[in-house]
Amino acid sequence: METKANHFFYVLECADNSLYAGYTNNLEKRIATHNAGKGAKYTKPRTPVKCVYYETFETKQEAMRAEYAFKQLGRRDKLNYIGGLK
């Protein structure tokens, strides 16, 4: 039986240079939804957004744990986690 890692923890850089972290099981569709102004209340006024980091996980729970842990970090630690922004 083949396992498929299709749960994503992702980080977006918003137009105002803020970061947004989330979970999805379809990364491309979710980013398009954010850019259409329908993704989340936070990103709606901050479009366009671009995906600057993502990780894949076997389960939704693992991905959501990674999202939660990321959200507990300060901005400097978040930037270090994702490898900084150019």
Buried (B, 14 or more C-beta within 10 A) or exposed (E): EEEEEBBBBBBBBBEEEEBBBBBBEEBEEBBEBBBEEEBBEBBEEBBEBEBBBBBBBEEBEBBBBBBEEBEEBEEEEBBEBBEEEE
